[in-house]
Amino acid sequence: MKYYRTMCLGLLSGCLIAAGCSQKREESNIESANSDKSTESTGTNAEGIESYFPAGTASDSCSQGIVNLSSLWRTDTDLSVYANQEDGSPQTEQKTGVLKKDAEFRVTRVATFPVGDSDPDRVYGQLADGQGWTVLYNRQEEDSLATLKEGSKWAQNIPTKLRAESRLLVKPDGSPVKEKTTTDQILTNLETGADDTIWAKTDDGYYRLYSEDGSGFFTPIDGVVEGQPNEDTSLSQIYAAQLLQGTFQNFNKELCWGYVLCDLDGTGHPELLIINGGLESDQTVGVYGATDQLLSHKADGTFTASNSLLYQDAQPGLLRFTNRNDQKTVTRISMENGKLKEKELDSGEVSKLDLQKLNKVTFGNINDQKGLEAVKNLTLGEVFPNHDFSGNGNAESKPDVKEMEPSSRIWGLQYDMVIRSDHDRKSGKLGTMPEGSQITITREYDNGSETWGLLEQGGWICLKDADMVYAIPADEKSPVNESPVEDSWRQIYRETLTTIASDPKYDSYSDYDPSWYLWSDSGYNVPMLVVKTGICEADYKLEFYIASDGEAQKVAETSAGHATFYSTGMTGQFDRLMAHMGVEAIDRLTLSNGNLSSEQISYRTDVLDYQTPAGTQWDFLPIHAFR
């Protein structure tokens, strides 16, 4: 089982470093607290114990982890601070404070709102102290609002999607990237270029964060979808899922920044400790994995780490050395029978501690999952032997389903294929893989009409159904797909898209190549082809085609300028959100007997935060992705 962040941009794998306080010291981020001290005994603990406590810090000091994960800025003018709404977006009608001109501040992530809006007017920065958001760029302002002083020390891994006008360069102010890239980019850091221009660094190159012409990116619709865990799922997979939940919660007001593995109960498998909090005085650690509550994303307990340093000694658990307002305490933290316990040590117990053998616990970047390698060979069946997995997607709970034994086999894709969160076409879309890709399938799932394969890196791909074979084992010959279904509407739509894309006007406007969406609940007996065409954002329109009598017949068309579209769950209906320059209009369109009619749901002006219809957003794909 795996969990993923998913959005219109596709699959994101979990990313980079971590920590481990497992029993293999050489694989962990637990350092010797004594590495720079003499190894000779001090004689009494009283003489050396002071150095094990943290120094006193101001209550508004950022935690070191947040400092590592954030970029440093300076205001060029007074900037308003906006509170977080429940969905994590800024409440622009509620100011909570002001950043004065020339003040320095830290930003944990950049984003645009509403998410999914491909032409945003503002770029926001999430403040590292947890106070909310401020505006880093406003298209309506001629003067600079803030200057980037330095990027983050740790990779930030922020999902972004390039606007049509943006270009990836090999370096700031450099030449364009020659390799073919996607508009879906993971922002890992920020850098400055000539004239203090600000550039977003990704694995593929660099793009301008914003310029006088607008932002270089927009924030895609984001979320977390999950598959089902079973007894063969590795502990590292579900721990990675929990970290991903933490990074997603950061968008919803949490500030999870680090993690470490540590055995708190002496069972031999380490628990996952996730720390959050922007300020040193507001650090909280959640403990996961001591019980099977982990499978429901529930913590076994939490404890404070504010103004504290954590150490591990020979006993299971941790020692917390706290210095709060010069009041110093030592507390032992452990798990007993699935319950988190904290016991403050008295002076006699503290005097018996062997300080020379304490190892300092260091939390690593929550975006870097390499620290989970230590538990990749542990399965959930081994860790939770008494848990009933029959309700977690096993074959026993669905007698009409055949779930094959785990295996590892290389397959070749015959077509461009969608990666989904589960073995079901209605499950969440995680991304795509192109025709010709070699994929490793670790498990197969056959429901009688379709066979699905679980990818080694997570996510499911349909291998075959009643009509088509989409992938074949690499050691077998490719079958000939001869299907009347394929030769009907699929082939008709493929030819239609090829014809539309061949229009010479797109030679000069390659950034606006046509894209398509298959509308499955249009009310017709086959999916309806919806094609987005146009040579600029304002020129976009949707054309609706249905395969009938051996050809694609155009049924209707409607405007798509500055618009996104959403399913309603009702046959023949969809919603359109048109939002631009502070004007918002939401219409419900109905297709009936070949006629497309619209009814206005709402209309607003001077809007700062656009609404988003409740349905699933239509995800338009490029022509070459239609197979």
Secondary structure, 3 states (H helix, E strand, C coil): CCEEEEECCCCCCCCCCCCCECCCHHHCCEEECCCCCCCCCCCCHHHHHHHHCCCCCCCCCECHHHHHHCEEEEECCCEEEEEECCCCCEEEEEEEEEECCCCEEEEEEEECCCCCCCCCCEEEEEECCCCCEEEEEECCCCCCCEEEEECCCCCCCEEEEECCCCCCECCCCCCECCCCCCCEEEECEEEECHHHCEEEECCCCEEECEECCEECEECCCEEEEECCCCCCCEHHHHHHHHHHHHHHHHHCCCCEEEEEEECCCCCCCCEEEEEECCEHHHCEEEEECCCHHHHHCCCCEEEECCCEEEEECCCCCEEEEEEECCEEEEEEEEEECCEEEEEECCHHHHHCCCHHHCEEECCEECCCHHHHHHHCCCEHHHHCCCCCHHHCCCHHHCCCCEECCCCCEEEEECCCEEEECCCCCCCCEEEEECCCCEEEEEEEEECCCEEEEEECCCCEEEEEECCCECEEECCCCCCCCCCCCHHHHHHHHHHHHHHHHCCCHHHHCHHHCCEEEEECCCCCCCCEEEEEECCCHHHCEEEEEEEECCEEEEEEEEECCCEEEEECCCCCEEEEEEEECCEEEEEEEEEECCEEEEEEEEEECCCCCCCCCCCCECCCEEHHHCC
